[in-house]
C-alpha cells in the first residue's frame, strides 16, 4: 500500500513575523477547542478515503509548539486509531525557541514527537529583531541545548539574504551553524512576499531586497561551508546521512498527504484519480466546514499534477526520474515542457539530462525558479 503523510496546521503565534506569509494569527487561540476540530477532521478524511499507511506526521504553523503536549497526544492517538502508522514514523513538531522549556520538550518526546524542527532563523540579535522574532541569539542557543537533550533527530531553520545583511555577516552565522550538533538544516533565502510587513516596507522605500548577485554569493558560500559536514539533498535542505526529512521528501516525490487545519492542503490518490484539497484560510470557515462534514476536495487534472511534480521534483539534487514521473502523473515529462527551451538549457549546461533522469545543474540551483518558469509550457 502506498504510504501517506499527515500535515497538521496550527495557525497561532506569539507574534506575526515581518517576513511571514503563512496563514497565522498573532494570538493564542483555544488549544482544546482547536483539537476537537482536528480530531473531527481526521475522522472525516478517514470516512472519505479509508484507512491508509502513514509514514510521517508534521505539526506546522504558525507555532505548533504552543500546543499543550496532551493535545498533541490526543491528535496522534486519533490518527493511530484510524490509520496504520509506521512503528518508526517520523513525527515532527515545529518549535519557536521562545515557546519551549525542558518540561515541554520532555513531554513532547514522551507523547510521540520524534523530530523537532527549531525555527532559529539567526544567531544575530540585530537580524532577529529585524525579522520580528521574539527572542535573541542567547535564547536561540539555549533552546538548541535543551532540545538536544530530548531529541536525537533535530532540525534547525535559518534565513539569509535579508535586507541590510552582508555576505560577511552571513558567513559569521554560517560558521556557528556549521558547528551545530544537528541532524538536519533548512537554510532559506528570504523571499519578500505580498501581504507581509517587509512587502509594505519595500513598497514604502524603507528597505530594499538584496541583489540577485549578493543572494547567489550567499548561496554559494553556504554550500562551500557545509560541504563535507552535511549532504545537500534539496535546494534549501541539508542533512547528515539518513536524516533527510521524510515528510518533505514525500512532498517532493509526489506522495500522498492529508492536510488538517486552517489553510492546510493535501494531495490524495484513490487508485484511479488524483485529488487536491485546500482548507479555508479563516478559522471560522474551517470550523464551519468541519461541523458540516465538508471536505474541500476536487479532482487534480493530469496537466496540473504534472506541473506540480516538475516543480517539486527539480528541487531535489537527484532531480526527476522519467519512469516515476510518468507513473505518478499519467503523462510523459516531455509533454509538459517547452522542448526548444529545454534543449537550449542543455546546451548552456543549465540542466543535466541522462537516459532516464533530468536535474538542475549546480550552477543553476540558485536560480531554480527562473529555470522552471522558462521550461514549463
Secondary structure, DSSP 8 states (H G I E B T S, - for coil): --EEEEEEEE-B-SS--TT--SS-BSS---HHHHHHHHHHHHHHHHHHH---EEEEEEEEES-GGGS-HHHHHHHHHHHHHHSEEEEEEEEEEEE-GGG--HHHHHHHHHHT--EEEEEEE-S-HHHHHHHT-SS-HHHHHHHHHHHHHH-SSEEEEEEES-TT--HHHHHHHHHHHHT---SEEEEEE----TTSHHHHHHHTTS-----HHHHHHHHHHHHHHHBTTBEEEETTEEESTT-S-HHHHHHHTT-EEEEESTT-EEEEE-SS-EEEEE--SSHHHHHHHHHTT---EEE--HHHHHHHHHHHHTTBTT-EEHHHHHHHHSS-GGGSB-HHHHHHHHHTTSEEE-SSEEEE-GGGGGGHHHHHHHHB-
